[in-house]
Amino acid sequence: MSDLMKLDVVDVDGAIREAEEAVEGDTRADLFRKAAIGGGAALGGGLLLGGMPEFAAAGRPSVRQDTAILNFALTLEYLEADFYQKAERDAGLTGDVKTTTRVVTKHEFAHVRFLKRVLGAKAVKKPRFDFGDATKDQAKFLKLAVVLEDTGVKAYSGQAPRIKQRVVLRAAASILSVEARHASRFRSLNNQLFAPRTFDDADSMKQVLRAAGPFIKK
């Protein structure tokens, strides 16, 4: 999987390249030119929970940056939804693991639908994913579920300070809290401490790419 996470894999419609000039901060040059998940130059009138007036005005740098962050989140949600769906189908899950995964799968697909609705025409396309045998064996599934959920929590936490608009921050926080519950539950099912730290770390986009990149393929 050495060719994973190239720009043309996730930027099939050119949205990430369009956003590259708008995204602020040190992550722009490193992330969006090399590999990135993210992107979009304007929101195009998408709605959040029935109404996002702050997002109606396209073209502002704050709108473009928040759109890039939402697309970054959407790609992670694509990954998680695909992972759980495949595990439900192929891993022979049983008992509490099966019950939990069924609930989490519904959550992740709801997150995908929500973010796509907000982003409208500027939503990035779903990449193809390969999780190896982690979606075919319950023990391996649980280990990777912990990794992916912990990564998701750190990703949302890492982007929260960069979000410019309050309505986007509220949306991200509402997903973050659910992802944290997922992470805690899968940790318990995997016989790990449900809350290992008093304070969680937050990861940059580049750090998240290192964790999630190996599962995205051409």
C-alpha positions as CSV (number, residue, x, y, z in Angstrom):
1,M,0.0,0.0,0.0
2,S,2.9,2.4,-0.6
3,D,0.9,4.4,-3.1
4,L,-1.9,5.1,-0.7
5,M,-3.2,8.6,0.1
6,K,-2.0,10.3,-3.0
7,L,-3.9,13.5,-3.8
8,D,-5.6,12.1,-6.9
9,V,-7.1,9.3,-4.9
10,V,-9.3,11.5,-2.7
11,D,-9.4,14.6,-4.9
12,V,-11.2,13.2,-7.9
13,D,-13.1,16.4,-8.5
14,G,-10.3,18.9,-7.8
15,A,-11.8,20.3,-4.7
16,I,-8.7,19.8,-2.5
17,R,-6.5,21.6,-5.0
18,E,-9.0,24.5,-5.1
19,A,-8.9,24.7,-1.4
20,E,-5.1,24.6,-1.1
21,E,-4.7,28.3,-1.6
22,A,-7.3,29.2,1.0
23,V,-6.4,26.9,4.0
24,E,-4.4,28.7,6.6
25,G,-1.6,27.5,8.8
26,D,1.5,25.3,8.5
27,T,-0.5,22.2,7.5
28,R,-1.5,23.6,4.1
29,A,1.8,23.1,2.2
30,D,2.6,19.8,3.8
31,L,-0.8,18.3,3.7
32,F,-2.8,19.4,0.7
33,R,0.1,19.3,-1.8
34,K,1.3,15.9,-0.7
35,A,-1.6,13.7,0.2
36,A,-4.4,15.3,2.0
37,I,-7.9,14.5,3.1
38,G,-9.9,17.7,3.0
39,G,-10.8,20.4,0.6
40,G,-13.5,22.4,-1.1
41,A,-13.5,26.1,-2.0
42,A,-17.1,27.0,-1.2
43,L,-20.0,25.3,0.5
44,G,-22.6,25.9,-2.1
45,G,-25.6,26.4,0.1
46,G,-25.5,23.2,2.1
47,L,-27.6,23.1,5.2
48,L,-26.7,22.0,8.8
49,L,-29.5,20.8,10.9
50,G,-32.1,22.6,8.8
51,G,-30.2,25.9,8.4
52,M,-26.7,27.2,8.3
53,P,-26.9,30.9,7.5
54,E,-23.2,31.5,8.3
55,F,-22.3,29.2,5.5
56,A,-24.5,30.9,2.9
57,A,-21.8,33.5,1.9
58,A,-19.2,31.6,-0.2
59,G,-15.7,32.9,-0.9
60,R,-14.6,34.1,2.5
61,P,-11.4,32.5,3.8
62,S,-13.1,31.3,6.9
63,V,-15.8,29.5,4.9
64,R,-13.1,27.9,2.7
65,Q,-11.1,26.7,5.7
66,D,-14.1,25.3,7.5
67,T,-15.2,23.5,4.3
68,A,-11.7,21.9,4.1
69,I,-12.0,20.8,7.7
70,L,-15.5,19.3,7.2
71,N,-14.2,17.4,4.2
72,F,-11.3,16.1,6.3
73,A,-13.9,14.9,8.8
74,L,-16.1,13.4,6.0
75,T,-13.3,11.3,4.7
76,L,-12.7,9.9,8.2
77,E,-16.4,9.2,8.5
78,Y,-16.3,7.4,5.1
79,L,-13.5,5.3,6.4
80,E,-15.2,4.3,9.7
81,A,-18.5,3.6,8.1
82,D,-16.9,1.3,5.5
83,F,-14.9,-0.4,8.2
84,Y,-17.9,-1.2,10.4
85,Q,-20.1,-2.2,7.5
86,K,-17.5,-4.7,6.2
87,A,-16.9,-6.1,9.7
88,E,-20.6,-6.6,10.3
89,R,-20.8,-8.5,7.1
90,D,-17.5,-10.6,7.2
91,A,-16.1,-10.8,10.7
92,G,-18.6,-13.2,12.3
93,L,-19.2,-10.8,15.2
94,T,-21.0,-12.1,18.2
95,G,-22.6,-10.9,21.5
96,D,-21.9,-7.4,22.7
97,V,-19.4,-6.8,19.9
98,K,-22.0,-7.5,17.3
99,T,-24.6,-5.3,19.1
100,T,-22.2,-2.4,19.6
101,T,-21.0,-2.5,16.0
102,R,-24.5,-2.4,14.7
103,V,-25.2,0.8,16.6
104,V,-21.9,2.4,15.7
105,T,-22.3,1.5,12.0
106,K,-25.6,3.4,12.0
107,H,-23.9,6.4,13.7
108,E,-21.1,6.5,11.2
109,F,-23.4,6.4,8.2
110,A,-25.5,9.1,9.8
111,H,-22.4,11.3,10.2
112,V,-21.5,10.7,6.5
113,R,-25.0,11.7,5.4
114,F,-24.9,14.7,7.6
115,L,-21.6,16.0,6.4
116,K,-22.4,15.4,2.8
117,R,-25.7,17.3,3.2
118,V,-23.8,20.2,4.7
119,L,-21.1,20.3,2.1
120,G,-23.4,19.7,-0.9
121,A,-21.6,19.8,-4.2
122,K,-18.3,20.4,-2.5
123,A,-18.2,17.1,-0.6
124,V,-15.2,15.0,-1.5
125,K,-15.8,11.6,-3.1
126,K,-15.6,8.5,-1.1
127,P,-12.2,6.8,-1.5
128,R,-11.7,3.0,-1.7
129,F,-10.6,1.3,1.5
130,D,-8.7,-1.9,2.3
131,F,-8.6,-3.1,6.0
132,G,-6.9,-6.4,5.2
133,D,-8.2,-9.2,7.4
134,A,-9.2,-6.8,10.2
135,T,-12.8,-7.0,8.9
136,K,-12.8,-10.8,8.8
137,D,-11.8,-11.6,12.4
138,Q,-13.4,-10.4,15.6
139,A,-10.3,-10.0,17.6
140,K,-8.4,-8.1,14.9
141,F,-11.5,-6.0,14.3
142,L,-11.6,-4.9,17.9
143,K,-8.0,-3.9,17.9
144,L,-8.4,-1.8,14.8
145,A,-11.7,-0.3,16.0
146,V,-9.9,1.1,19.0
147,V,-7.2,2.6,16.8
148,L,-9.6,4.2,14.4
149,E,-11.9,5.6,17.0
150,D,-9.1,7.0,19.0
151,T,-7.7,8.5,15.8
152,G,-11.1,10.0,15.0
153,V,-11.4,11.6,18.4
154,K,-7.9,13.1,18.1
155,A,-8.7,14.3,14.6
156,Y,-11.8,16.3,15.7
157,S,-10.0,17.6,18.7
158,G,-7.1,18.7,16.6
159,Q,-9.2,20.7,14.1
160,A,-11.6,22.3,16.6
161,P,-9.2,25.3,17.3
162,R,-8.9,25.9,13.6
163,I,-12.7,26.1,13.0
164,K,-13.7,29.7,12.3
165,Q,-17.5,29.6,12.5
166,R,-19.5,28.8,15.6
167,V,-22.1,26.7,13.8
168,V,-19.4,24.4,12.4
169,L,-17.8,24.1,15.8
170,R,-21.1,23.0,17.3
171,A,-21.5,20.4,14.6
172,A,-18.0,19.1,15.0
173,A,-18.4,19.0,18.8
174,S,-21.6,17.0,18.5
175,I,-19.9,14.3,16.4
176,L,-16.7,14.4,18.6
177,S,-18.7,13.5,21.7
178,V,-20.3,10.5,20.0
179,E,-16.9,9.3,18.6
180,A,-15.5,9.5,22.1
181,R,-18.3,7.2,23.3
182,H,-17.5,4.8,20.5
183,A,-13.8,4.8,21.5
184,S,-14.5,4.1,25.1
185,R,-16.9,1.3,24.3
186,F,-14.6,-0.5,21.9
187,R,-11.7,-0.1,24.4
188,S,-13.8,-1.9,27.0
189,L,-14.8,-4.7,24.6
190,N,-11.1,-5.1,23.8
191,N,-10.2,-5.4,27.5
192,Q,-8.5,-2.0,27.6
193,L,-8.9,0.8,30.0
194,F,-12.0,2.7,28.9
195,A,-10.4,6.2,29.6
196,P,-6.6,5.8,29.8
197,R,-5.8,9.5,30.3
198,T,-7.0,12.4,32.2
199,F,-6.4,14.7,29.2
200,D,-6.5,13.5,25.6
201,D,-4.1,14.5,22.9
202,A,-5.2,16.3,19.8
203,D,-3.6,15.3,16.4
204,S,-2.9,17.4,13.4
205,M,-4.1,16.5,9.9
206,K,-0.7,15.2,9.1
207,Q,-0.7,12.9,12.2
208,V,-4.2,11.6,11.3
209,L,-3.0,10.8,7.8
210,R,-0.2,8.7,9.1
211,A,-2.8,6.6,11.0
212,A,-5.6,6.5,8.5
213,G,-3.6,6.6,5.2
214,P,-2.6,2.9,5.1
215,F,-6.3,2.0,4.7
216,I,-7.0,4.2,1.7
217,K,-6.1,2.8,-1.7
218,K,-6.3,3.4,-5.4
